Amino acid sequence: MDKRDIKTLIVGDNELECGKITLTEMNIKSLGFIEKDLKDYDLIVYKGKKGCKILRSRYFPAGKIN
């Protein structure tokens, strides 16, 4: 077992810079934040109208969540 306290940021449609991208095209640079504001988070997840996707994680691969 690998137990950790993970600092998580969940973002929605309001945080996207461009609303016309698809879930597949979406990445950490699609957010309206600067990297300095995001560096302390272990996990960044998008959850919105397009679905749910891990944008960045220090512990497992990023990608679409089914």
N, CA, C, O and CB atoms as a CASP TS submission, in Angstrom:
PFRMAT TS
TARGET T0000
AUTHOR 0000-0000-0000
METHOD Language model
MODEL 1
PARENT N/A
ATOM      1  N   MET     1       0.850  -1.172   0.000  1.00  0.00           N
ATOM      2  CA  MET     1       0.000   0.000   0.000  1.00  0.00           C
ATOM      3  C   MET     1       0.892   1.230   0.000  1.00  0.00           C
ATOM      4  O   MET     1       1.910   1.290   0.690  1.00  0.00           O
ATOM      5  CB  MET     1      -0.965   0.001   1.219  1.00  0.00           C
ATOM      6  N   ASP     2       0.488   2.189  -0.778  1.00  0.00           N
ATOM      7  CA  ASP     2       1.194   3.464  -0.855  1.00  0.00           C
ATOM      8  C   ASP     2       0.210   4.551  -0.432  1.00  0.00           C
ATOM      9  O   ASP     2      -0.679   4.911  -1.205  1.00  0.00           O
ATOM     10  CB  ASP     2       1.764   3.731  -2.305  1.00  0.00           C
ATOM     11  N   LYS     3       0.354   5.074   0.772  1.00  0.00           N
ATOM     12  CA  LYS     3      -0.585   6.058   1.312  1.00  0.00           C
ATOM     13  C   LYS     3       0.036   7.449   1.229  1.00  0.00           C
ATOM     14  O   LYS     3       1.177   7.653   1.645  1.00  0.00           O
ATOM     15  CB  LYS     3      -0.968   5.715   2.782  1.00  0.00           C
ATOM     16  N   ARG     4      -0.724   8.410   0.687  1.00  0.00           N
ATOM     17  CA  ARG     4      -0.245   9.785   0.533  1.00  0.00           C
ATOM     18  C   ARG     4      -1.387  10.776   0.764  1.00  0.00           C
ATOM     19  O   ARG     4      -2.556  10.459   0.546  1.00  0.00           O
ATOM     20  CB  ARG     4       0.369   9.993  -0.872  1.00  0.00           C
ATOM     21  N   ASP     5      -1.036  11.949   1.199  1.00  0.00           N
ATOM     22  CA  ASP     5      -1.966  13.076   1.221  1.00  0.00           C
ATOM     23  C   ASP     5      -1.683  13.867  -0.052  1.00  0.00           C
ATOM     24  O   ASP     5      -0.586  14.392  -0.237  1.00  0.00           O
ATOM     25  CB  ASP     5      -1.802  13.976   2.536  1.00  0.00           C
ATOM     26  N   ILE     6      -2.679  13.946  -0.921  1.00  0.00           N
ATOM     27  CA  ILE     6      -2.494  14.576  -2.225  1.00  0.00           C
ATOM     28  C   ILE     6      -3.218  15.914  -2.258  1.00  0.00           C
ATOM     29  O   ILE     6      -4.420  15.991  -2.004  1.00  0.00           O
ATOM     30  CB  ILE     6      -3.001  13.657  -3.357  1.00  0.00           C
ATOM     31  N   LYS     7      -2.476  16.960  -2.573  1.00  0.00           N
ATOM     32  CA  LYS     7      -3.056  18.293  -2.719  1.00  0.00           C
ATOM     33  C   LYS     7      -3.663  18.373  -4.126  1.00  0.00           C
ATOM     34  O   LYS     7      -2.949  18.307  -5.127  1.00  0.00           O
ATOM     35  CB  LYS     7      -1.971  19.431  -2.484  1.00  0.00           C
ATOM     36  N   THR     8      -4.994  18.518  -4.183  1.00  0.00           N
ATOM     37  CA  THR     8      -5.738  18.403  -5.433  1.00  0.00           C
ATOM     38  C   THR     8      -6.435  19.714  -5.799  1.00  0.00           C
ATOM     39  O   THR     8      -6.970  20.413  -4.938  1.00  0.00           O
ATOM     40  CB  THR     8      -6.764  17.280  -5.330  1.00  0.00           C
ATOM     41  N   LEU     9      -6.414  20.028  -7.091  1.00  0.00           N
ATOM     42  CA  LEU     9      -7.158  21.161  -7.640  1.00  0.00           C
ATOM     43  C   LEU     9      -8.106  20.611  -8.691  1.00  0.00           C
ATOM     44  O   LEU     9      -7.672  19.961  -9.642  1.00  0.00           O
ATOM     45  CB  LEU     9      -6.198  22.254  -8.247  1.00  0.00           C
ATOM     46  N   ILE    10      -9.404  20.869  -8.525  1.00  0.00           N
ATOM     47  CA  ILE    10     -10.404  20.452  -9.511  1.00  0.00           C
ATOM     48  C   ILE    10     -10.917  21.715 -10.187  1.00  0.00           C
ATOM     49  O   ILE    10     -11.446  22.615  -9.534  1.00  0.00           O
ATOM     50  CB  ILE    10     -11.585  19.633  -8.844  1.00  0.00           C
ATOM     51  N   VAL    11     -10.752  21.770 -11.507  1.00  0.00           N
ATOM     52  CA  VAL    11     -11.145  22.950 -12.275  1.00  0.00           C
ATOM     53  C   VAL    11     -12.348  22.613 -13.146  1.00  0.00           C
ATOM     54  O   VAL    11     -12.585  21.452 -13.480  1.00  0.00           O
ATOM     55  CB  VAL    11      -9.968  23.463 -13.146  1.00  0.00           C
ATOM     56  N   GLY    12     -13.093  23.634 -13.503  1.00  0.00           N
ATOM     57  CA  GLY    12     -14.286  23.455 -14.325  1.00  0.00           C
ATOM     58  C   GLY    12     -14.225  24.286 -15.587  1.00  0.00           C
ATOM     59  O   GLY    12     -13.169  24.791 -15.966  1.00  0.00           O
ATOM     60  N   ASP    13     -15.357  24.421 -16.224  1.00  0.00           N
ATOM     61  CA  ASP    13     -15.443  25.133 -17.493  1.00  0.00           C
ATOM     62  C   ASP    13     -15.057  26.610 -17.369  1.00  0.00           C
ATOM     63  O   ASP    13     -14.552  27.192 -18.328  1.00  0.00           O
ATOM     64  CB  ASP    13     -16.845  25.018 -18.047  1.00  0.00           C
ATOM     65  N   ASN    14     -15.282  27.211 -16.227  1.00  0.00           N
ATOM     66  CA  ASN    14     -14.971  28.633 -16.048  1.00  0.00           C
ATOM     67  C   ASN    14     -13.471  28.920 -16.066  1.00  0.00           C
ATOM     68  O   ASN    14     -13.064  30.054 -16.316  1.00  0.00           O
ATOM     69  CB  ASN    14     -15.560  29.125 -14.746  1.00  0.00           C
ATOM     70  N   GLU    15     -12.651  27.910 -15.806  1.00  0.00           N
ATOM     71  CA  GLU    15     -11.205  28.115 -15.760  1.00  0.00           C
ATOM     72  C   GLU    15     -10.508  27.865 -17.099  1.00  0.00           C
ATOM     73  O   GLU    15      -9.295  28.049 -17.203  1.00  0.00           O
ATOM     74  CB  GLU    15     -10.607  27.219 -14.716  1.00  0.00           C
ATOM     75  N   LEU    16     -11.255  27.451 -18.118  1.00  0.00           N
ATOM     76  CA  LEU    16     -10.651  27.201 -19.426  1.00  0.00           C
ATOM     77  C   LEU    16     -10.420  28.513 -20.162  1.00  0.00           C
ATOM     78  O   LEU    16     -11.267  29.405 -20.137  1.00  0.00           O
ATOM     79  CB  LEU    16     -11.541  26.267 -20.267  1.00  0.00           C
ATOM     80  N   GLU    17      -9.260  28.626 -20.822  1.00  0.00           N
ATOM     81  CA  GLU    17      -8.979  29.812 -21.626  1.00  0.00           C
ATOM     82  C   GLU    17      -9.773  29.792 -22.918  1.00  0.00           C
ATOM     83  O   GLU    17     -10.238  30.833 -23.383  1.00  0.00           O
ATOM     84  CB  GLU    17      -7.486  29.913 -21.930  1.00  0.00           C
ATOM     85  N   CYS    18      -9.930  28.616 -23.497  1.00  0.00           N
ATOM     86  CA  CYS    18     -10.652  28.480 -24.762  1.00  0.00           C
ATOM     87  C   CYS    18     -11.718  27.407 -24.611  1.00  0.00           C
ATOM     88  O   CYS    18     -11.389  26.238 -24.408  1.00  0.00           O
ATOM     89  CB  CYS    18      -9.683  28.134 -25.930  1.00  0.00           C
ATOM     90  N   GLY    19     -12.960  27.773 -24.703  1.00  0.00           N
ATOM     91  CA  GLY    19     -14.049  26.833 -24.518  1.00  0.00           C
ATOM     92  C   GLY    19     -14.297  25.922 -25.706  1.00  0.00           C
ATOM     93  O   GLY    19     -15.106  25.000 -25.605  1.00  0.00           O
ATOM     94  N   LYS    20     -13.619  26.153 -26.842  1.00  0.00           N
ATOM     95  CA  LYS    20     -13.886  25.386 -28.051  1.00  0.00           C
ATOM     96  C   LYS    20     -12.985  24.166 -28.210  1.00  0.00           C
ATOM     97  O   LYS    20     -13.082  23.483 -29.230  1.00  0.00           O
ATOM     98  CB  LYS    20     -13.735  26.270 -29.245  1.00  0.00           C
ATOM     99  N   ILE    21     -12.127  23.866 -27.265  1.00  0.00           N
ATOM    100  CA  ILE    21     -11.264  22.688 -27.377  1.00  0.00           C
ATOM    101  C   ILE    21     -12.011  21.443 -26.909  1.00  0.00           C
ATOM    102  O   ILE    21     -12.959  21.529 -26.129  1.00  0.00           O
ATOM    103  CB  ILE    21      -9.968  22.878 -26.555  1.00  0.00           C
ATOM    104  N   THR    22     -11.574  20.302 -27.392  1.00  0.00           N
ATOM    105  CA  THR    22     -12.186  19.040 -26.980  1.00  0.00           C
ATOM    106  C   THR    22     -11.476  18.519 -25.734  1.00  0.00           C
ATOM    107  O   THR    22     -10.417  19.020 -25.354  1.00  0.00           O
ATOM    108  CB  THR    22     -12.127  17.991 -28.127  1.00  0.00           C
ATOM    109  N   LEU    23     -12.057  17.531 -25.120  1.00  0.00           N
ATOM    110  CA  LEU    23     -11.453  16.913 -23.942  1.00  0.00           C
ATOM    111  C   LEU    23     -10.099  16.294 -24.302  1.00  0.00           C
ATOM    112  O   LEU    23      -9.161  16.351 -23.507  1.00  0.00           O
ATOM    113  CB  LEU    23     -12.396  15.841 -23.348  1.00  0.00           C
ATOM    114  N   THR    24      -9.996  15.716 -25.473  1.00  0.00           N
ATOM    115  CA  THR    24      -8.743  15.114 -25.930  1.00  0.00           C
ATOM    116  C   THR    24      -7.650  16.159 -26.092  1.00  0.00           C
ATOM    117  O   THR    24      -6.499  15.896 -25.743  1.00  0.00           O
ATOM    118  CB  THR    24      -8.958  14.381 -27.250  1.00  0.00           C
ATOM    119  N   GLU    25      -7.975  17.323 -26.604  1.00  0.00           N
ATOM    120  CA  GLU    25      -7.001  18.399 -26.828  1.00  0.00           C
ATOM    121  C   GLU    25      -6.602  19.123 -25.538  1.00  0.00           C
ATOM    122  O   GLU    25      -5.539  19.743 -25.478  1.00  0.00           O
ATOM    123  CB  GLU    25      -7.566  19.402 -27.813  1.00  0.00           C
ATOM    124  N   MET    26      -7.432  19.048 -24.531  1.00  0.00           N
ATOM    125  CA  MET    26      -7.220  19.796 -23.291  1.00  0.00           C
ATOM    126  C   MET    26      -5.962  19.335 -22.562  1.00  0.00           C
ATOM    127  O   MET    26      -5.687  18.139 -22.459  1.00  0.00           O
ATOM    128  CB  MET    26      -8.430  19.651 -22.376  1.00  0.00           C
ATOM    129  N   ASN    27      -5.199  20.319 -22.054  1.00  0.00           N
ATOM    130  CA  ASN    27      -4.022  20.033 -21.232  1.00  0.00           C
ATOM    131  C   ASN    27      -3.855  21.138 -20.196  1.00  0.00           C
ATOM    132  O   ASN    27      -4.681  22.046 -20.107  1.00  0.00           O
ATOM    133  CB  ASN    27      -2.743  19.904 -22.111  1.00  0.00           C
ATOM    134  N   ILE    28      -2.799  21.057 -19.425  1.00  0.00           N
ATOM    135  CA  ILE    28      -2.577  22.018 -18.332  1.00  0.00           C
ATOM    136  C   ILE    28      -2.477  23.459 -18.852  1.00  0.00           C
ATOM    137  O   ILE    28      -2.808  24.400 -18.131  1.00  0.00           O
ATOM    138  CB  ILE    28      -1.296  21.654 -17.562  1.00  0.00           C
ATOM    139  N   LYS    29      -2.025  23.632 -20.096  1.00  0.00           N
ATOM    140  CA  LYS    29      -1.894  24.971 -20.683  1.00  0.00           C
ATOM    141  C   LYS    29      -3.229  25.537 -21.151  1.00  0.00           C
ATOM    142  O   LYS    29      -3.309  26.709 -21.518  1.00  0.00           O
ATOM    143  CB  LYS    29      -0.926  24.934 -21.849  1.00  0.00           C
ATOM    144  N   SER    30      -4.270  24.720 -21.140  1.00  0.00           N
ATOM    145  CA  SER    30      -5.612  25.166 -21.527  1.00  0.00           C
ATOM    146  C   SER    30      -6.291  25.965 -20.413  1.00  0.00           C
ATOM    147  O   SER    30      -7.322  26.599 -20.635  1.00  0.00           O
ATOM    148  CB  SER    30      -6.478  23.962 -21.901  1.00  0.00           C
ATOM    149  N   LEU    31      -5.709  25.930 -19.224  1.00  0.00           N
ATOM    150  CA  LEU    31      -6.301  26.619 -18.075  1.00  0.00           C
ATOM    151  C   LEU    31      -5.875  28.077 -18.036  1.00  0.00           C
ATOM    152  O   LEU    31      -4.812  28.436 -18.543  1.00  0.00           O
ATOM    153  CB  LEU    31      -5.906  25.924 -16.769  1.00  0.00           C
ATOM    154  N   GLY    32      -6.692  28.899 -17.443  1.00  0.00           N
ATOM    155  CA  GLY    32      -6.411  30.322 -17.326  1.00  0.00           C
ATOM    156  C   GLY    32      -5.572  30.655 -16.092  1.00  0.00           C
ATOM    157  O   GLY    32      -5.799  31.678 -15.446  1.00  0.00           O
ATOM    158  N   PHE    33      -4.610  29.800 -15.764  1.00  0.00           N
ATOM    159  CA  PHE    33      -3.737  30.015 -14.612  1.00  0.00           C
ATOM    160  C   PHE    33      -2.296  30.105 -15.086  1.00  0.00           C
ATOM    161  O   PHE    33      -1.958  29.581 -16.147  1.00  0.00           O
ATOM    162  CB  PHE    33      -3.901  28.879 -13.568  1.00  0.00           C
ATOM    163  N   ILE    34      -1.449  30.761 -14.316  1.00  0.00           N
ATOM    164  CA  ILE    34      -0.020  30.737 -14.605  1.00  0.00           C
ATOM    165  C   ILE    34       0.602  29.568 -13.849  1.00  0.00           C
ATOM    166  O   ILE    34       0.087  29.151 -12.812  1.00  0.00           O
ATOM    167  CB  ILE    34       0.663  32.089 -14.213  1.00  0.00           C
ATOM    168  N   GLU    35       1.700  29.043 -14.364  1.00  0.00           N
ATOM    169  CA  GLU    35       2.336  27.846 -13.796  1.00  0.00           C
ATOM    170  C   GLU    35       2.678  28.029 -12.323  1.00  0.00           C
ATOM    171  O   GLU    35       2.588  27.076 -11.549  1.00  0.00           O
ATOM    172  CB  GLU    35       3.599  27.500 -14.575  1.00  0.00           C
ATOM    173  N   LYS    36       3.063  29.218 -11.931  1.00  0.00           N
ATOM    174  CA  LYS    36       3.413  29.495 -10.523  1.00  0.00           C
ATOM    175  C   LYS    36       2.252  29.179  -9.587  1.00  0.00           C
ATOM    176  O   LYS    36       2.469  28.699  -8.475  1.00  0.00           O
ATOM    177  CB  LYS    36       3.830  30.965 -10.353  1.00  0.00           C
ATOM    178  N   ASP    37       1.019  29.443 -10.024  1.00  0.00           N
ATOM    179  CA  ASP    37      -0.168  29.183  -9.201  1.00  0.00           C
ATOM    180  C   ASP    37      -0.487  27.694  -9.099  1.00  0.00           C
ATOM    181  O   ASP    37      -1.182  27.273  -8.175  1.00  0.00           O
ATOM    182  CB  ASP    37      -1.368  29.923  -9.769  1.00  0.00           C
ATOM    183  N   LEU    38       0.013  26.897 -10.036  1.00  0.00           N
ATOM    184  CA  LEU    38      -0.324  25.474 -10.091  1.00  0.00           C
ATOM    185  C   LEU    38       0.757  24.563  -9.533  1.00  0.00           C
ATOM    186  O   LEU    38       0.500  23.383  -9.296  1.00  0.00           O
ATOM    187  CB  LEU    38      -0.609  25.084 -11.499  1.00  0.00           C
ATOM    188  N   LYS    39       1.948  25.078  -9.320  1.00  0.00           N
ATOM    189  CA  LYS    39       3.103  24.231  -8.994  1.00  0.00           C
ATOM    190  C   LYS    39       2.963  23.457  -7.683  1.00  0.00           C
ATOM    191  O   LYS    39       3.573  22.396  -7.546  1.00  0.00           O
ATOM    192  CB  LYS    39       4.335  25.078  -8.927  1.00  0.00           C
ATOM    193  N   ASP    40       2.200  23.932  -6.735  1.00  0.00           N
ATOM    194  CA  ASP    40       2.075  23.266  -5.439  1.00  0.00           C
ATOM    195  C   ASP    40       1.061  22.113  -5.423  1.00  0.00           C
ATOM    196  O   ASP    40       0.963  21.392  -4.430  1.00  0.00           O
ATOM    197  CB  ASP    40       1.688  24.276  -4.401  1.00  0.00           C
ATOM    198  N   TYR    41       0.314  21.937  -6.505  1.00  0.00           N
ATOM    199  CA  TYR    41      -0.712  20.890  -6.546  1.00  0.00           C
ATOM    200  C   TYR    41      -0.124  19.582  -7.077  1.00  0.00           C
ATOM    201  O   TYR    41       0.586  19.569  -8.083  1.00  0.00           O
ATOM    202  CB  TYR    41      -1.907  21.334  -7.424  1.00  0.00           C
ATOM    203  N   ASP    42      -0.432  18.480  -6.381  1.00  0.00           N
ATOM    204  CA  ASP    42       0.013  17.153  -6.801  1.00  0.00           C
ATOM    205  C   ASP    42      -0.874  16.597  -7.914  1.00  0.00           C
ATOM    206  O   ASP    42      -0.423  15.810  -8.746  1.00  0.00           O
ATOM    207  CB  ASP    42       0.022  16.195  -5.608  1.00  0.00           C
ATOM    208  N   LEU    43      -2.133  17.011  -7.918  1.00  0.00           N
ATOM    209  CA  LEU    43      -3.108  16.488  -8.868  1.00  0.00           C
ATOM    210  C   LEU    43      -4.002  17.634  -9.339  1.00  0.00           C
ATOM    211  O   LEU    43      -4.573  18.365  -8.529  1.00  0.00           O
ATOM    212  CB  LEU    43      -3.956  15.344  -8.231  1.00  0.00           C
ATOM    213  N   ILE    44      -4.115  17.779 -10.664  1.00  0.00           N
ATOM    214  CA  ILE    44      -5.005  18.780 -11.243  1.00  0.00           C
ATOM    215  C   ILE    44      -5.948  18.052 -12.188  1.00  0.00           C
ATOM    216  O   ILE    44      -5.516  17.380 -13.125  1.00  0.00           O
ATOM    217  CB  ILE    44      -4.203  19.914 -11.989  1.00  0.00           C
ATOM    218  N   VAL    45      -7.259  18.199 -11.923  1.00  0.00           N
ATOM    219  CA  VAL    45      -8.288  17.475 -12.669  1.00  0.00           C
ATOM    220  C   VAL    45      -9.283  18.466 -13.246  1.00  0.00           C
ATOM    221  O   VAL    45      -9.711  19.402 -12.571  1.00  0.00           O
ATOM    222  CB  VAL    45      -9.008  16.442 -11.766  1.00  0.00           C
ATOM    223  N   TYR    46      -9.647  18.249 -14.514  1.00  0.00           N
ATOM    224  CA  TYR    46     -10.748  18.998 -15.118  1.00  0.00           C
ATOM    225  C   TYR    46     -12.011  18.159 -14.948  1.00  0.00           C
ATOM    226  O   TYR    46     -12.003  16.961 -15.229  1.00  0.00           O
ATOM    227  CB  TYR    46     -10.469  19.324 -16.641  1.00  0.00           C
ATOM    228  N   LYS    47     -13.095  18.784 -14.490  1.00  0.00           N
ATOM    229  CA  LYS    47     -14.401  18.141 -14.400  1.00  0.00           C
ATOM    230  C   LYS    47     -15.436  19.166 -14.842  1.00  0.00           C
ATOM    231  O   LYS    47     -15.677  20.157 -14.153  1.00  0.00           O
ATOM    232  CB  LYS    47     -14.696  17.612 -12.941  1.00  0.00           C
ATOM    233  N   GLY    48     -16.040  18.918 -15.993  1.00  0.00           N
ATOM    234  CA  GLY    48     -16.998  19.878 -16.521  1.00  0.00           C
ATOM    235  C   GLY    48     -17.891  19.271 -17.584  1.00  0.00           C
ATOM    236  O   GLY    48     -18.085  18.056 -17.622  1.00  0.00           O
ATOM    237  N   LYS    49     -18.435  20.118 -18.450  1.00  0.00           N
ATOM    238  CA  LYS    49     -19.387  19.698 -19.473  1.00  0.00           C
ATOM    239  C   LYS    49     -18.781  18.699 -20.464  1.00  0.00           C
ATOM    240  O   LYS    49     -19.493  17.866 -21.025  1.00  0.00           O
ATOM    241  CB  LYS    49     -19.902  20.911 -20.220  1.00  0.00           C
ATOM    242  N   LYS    50     -17.473  18.788 -20.674  1.00  0.00           N
ATOM    243  CA  LYS    50     -16.809  17.928 -21.657  1.00  0.00           C
ATOM    244  C   LYS    50     -16.471  16.551 -21.098  1.00  0.00           C
ATOM    245  O   LYS    50     -16.154  15.635 -21.858  1.00  0.00           O
ATOM    246  CB  LYS    50     -15.546  18.595 -22.154  1.00  0.00           C
ATOM    247  N   GLY    51     -16.533  16.396 -19.786  1.00  0.00           N
ATOM    248  CA  GLY    51     -16.195  15.132 -19.150  1.00  0.00           C
ATOM    249  C   GLY    51     -15.251  15.350 -17.977  1.00  0.00           C
ATOM    250  O   GLY    51     -15.342  16.353 -17.269  1.00  0.00           O
ATOM    251  N   CYS    52     -14.349  14.402 -17.781  1.00  0.00           N
ATOM    252  CA  CYS    52     -13.421  14.462 -16.662  1.00  0.00           C
ATOM    253  C   CYS    52     -12.054  13.976 -17.144  1.00  0.00           C
ATOM    254  O   CYS    52     -11.958  12.941 -17.803  1.00  0.00           O
ATOM    255  CB  CYS    52     -13.934  13.606 -15.455  1.00  0.00           C
ATOM    256  N   LYS    53     -11.001  14.722 -16.815  1.00  0.00           N
ATOM    257  CA  LYS    53      -9.661  14.380 -17.290  1.00  0.00           C
ATOM    258  C   LYS    53      -8.614  14.823 -16.275  1.00  0.00           C
ATOM    259  O   LYS    53      -8.692  15.916 -15.714  1.00  0.00           O
ATOM    260  CB  LYS    53      -9.386  15.028 -18.663  1.00  0.00           C
ATOM    261  N   ILE    54      -7.630  13.950 -16.051  1.00  0.00           N
ATOM    262  CA  ILE    54      -6.472  14.311 -15.223  1.00  0.00           C
ATOM    263  C   ILE    54      -5.536  15.135 -16.103  1.00  0.00           C
ATOM    264  O   ILE    54      -5.045  14.644 -17.119  1.00  0.00           O
ATOM    265  CB  ILE    54      -5.737  13.024 -14.637  1.00  0.00           C
ATOM    266  N   LEU    55      -5.291  16.374 -15.720  1.00  0.00           N
ATOM    267  CA  LEU    55      -4.422  17.245 -16.503  1.00  0.00           C
ATOM    268  C   LEU    55      -2.968  17.138 -16.062  1.00  0.00           C
ATOM    269  O   LEU    55      -2.053  17.256 -16.878  1.00  0.00           O
ATOM    270  CB  LEU    55      -4.890  18.684 -16.394  1.00  0.00           C
ATOM    271  N   ARG    56      -2.761  16.916 -14.777  1.00  0.00           N
ATOM    272  CA  ARG    56      -1.400  16.709 -14.279  1.00  0.00           C
ATOM    273  C   ARG    56      -1.458  15.926 -12.981  1.00  0.00           C
ATOM    274  O   ARG    56      -2.323  16.157 -12.135  1.00  0.00           O
ATOM    275  CB  ARG    56      -0.666  18.061 -14.070  1.00  0.00           C
ATOM    276  N   SER    57      -0.516  14.988 -12.837  1.00  0.00           N
ATOM    277  CA  SER    57      -0.416  14.208 -11.621  1.00  0.00           C
ATOM    278  C   SER    57       1.041  13.863 -11.364  1.00  0.00           C
ATOM    279  O   SER    57       1.782  13.551 -12.297  1.00  0.00           O
ATOM    280  CB  SER    57      -1.274  12.932 -11.712  1.00  0.00           C
ATOM    281  N   ARG    58       1.447  13.918 -10.130  1.00  0.00           N
ATOM    282  CA  ARG    58       2.798  13.516  -9.744  1.00  0.00           C
ATOM    283  C   ARG    58       2.876  12.016  -9.472  1.00  0.00           C
ATOM    284  O   ARG    58       3.971  11.489  -9.275  1.00  0.00           O
ATOM    285  CB  ARG    58       3.250  14.296  -8.509  1.00  0.00           C
ATOM    286  N   TYR    59       1.741  11.317  -9.458  1.00  0.00           N
ATOM    287  CA  TYR    59       1.722   9.927  -9.019  1.00  0.00           C
ATOM    288  C   TYR    59       1.264   8.920 -10.072  1.00  0.00           C
ATOM    289  O   TYR    59       1.580   7.736  -9.956  1.00  0.00           O
ATOM    290  CB  TYR    59       0.847   9.811  -7.841  1.00  0.00           C
ATOM    291  N   PHE    60       0.525   9.359 -11.104  1.00  0.00           N
ATOM    292  CA  PHE    60       0.075   8.439 -12.140  1.00  0.00           C
ATOM    293  C   PHE    60      -0.113   9.218 -13.438  1.00  0.00           C
ATOM    294  O   PHE    60      -0.131  10.448 -13.415  1.00  0.00           O
ATOM    295  CB  PHE    60      -1.245   7.721 -11.722  1.00  0.00           C
ATOM    296  N   PRO    61      -0.256   8.521 -14.579  1.00  0.00           N
ATOM    297  CA  PRO    61      -0.344   9.193 -15.876  1.00  0.00           C
ATOM    298  C   PRO    61      -1.580  10.077 -16.009  1.00  0.00           C
ATOM    299  O   PRO    61      -2.641   9.772 -15.464  1.00  0.00           O
ATOM    300  CB  PRO    61      -0.342   8.170 -16.978  1.00  0.00           C
ATOM    301  N   ALA    62      -1.426  11.156 -16.729  1.00  0.00           N
ATOM    302  CA  ALA    62      -2.544  12.041 -17.044  1.00  0.00           C
ATOM    303  C   ALA    62      -3.388  11.396 -18.133  1.00  0.00           C
ATOM    304  O   ALA    62      -2.912  10.519 -18.855  1.00  0.00           O
ATOM    305  CB  ALA    62      -2.043  13.446 -17.491  1.00  0.00           C
ATOM    306  N   GLY    63      -4.642  11.828 -18.254  1.00  0.00           N
ATOM    307  CA  GLY    63      -5.513  11.343 -19.313  1.00  0.00           C
ATOM    308  C   GLY    63      -6.970  11.363 -18.919  1.00  0.00           C
ATOM    309  O   GLY    63      -7.334  11.739 -17.804  1.00  0.00           O
ATOM    310  N   LYS    64      -7.794  10.951 -19.862  1.00  0.00           N
ATOM    311  CA  LYS    64      -9.244  10.949 -19.703  1.00  0.00           C
ATOM    312  C   LYS    64      -9.655   9.929 -18.645  1.00  0.00           C
ATOM    313  O   LYS    64      -9.093   8.837 -18.567  1.00  0.00           O
ATOM    314  CB  LYS    64      -9.939  10.643 -21.047  1.00  0.00           C
ATOM    315  N   ILE    65     -10.628  10.296 -17.843  1.00  0.00           N
ATOM    316  CA  ILE    65     -11.191   9.404 -16.831  1.00  0.00           C
ATOM    317  C   ILE    65     -12.534   8.910 -17.356  1.00  0.00           C
ATOM    318  O   ILE    65     -13.419   9.712 -17.652  1.00  0.00           O
ATOM    319  CB  ILE    65     -11.350  10.130 -15.436  1.00  0.00           C
ATOM    320  N   ASN    66     -12.685   7.622 -17.471  1.00  0.00           N
ATOM    321  CA  ASN    66     -13.935   7.058 -17.998  1.00  0.00           C
ATOM    322  C   ASN    66     -14.987   6.958 -16.929  1.00  0.00           C
ATOM    323  O   ASN    66     -16.100   6.505 -17.198  1.00  0.00           O
ATOM    324  CB  ASN    66     -13.694   5.689 -18.602  1.00  0.00           C
TER
END
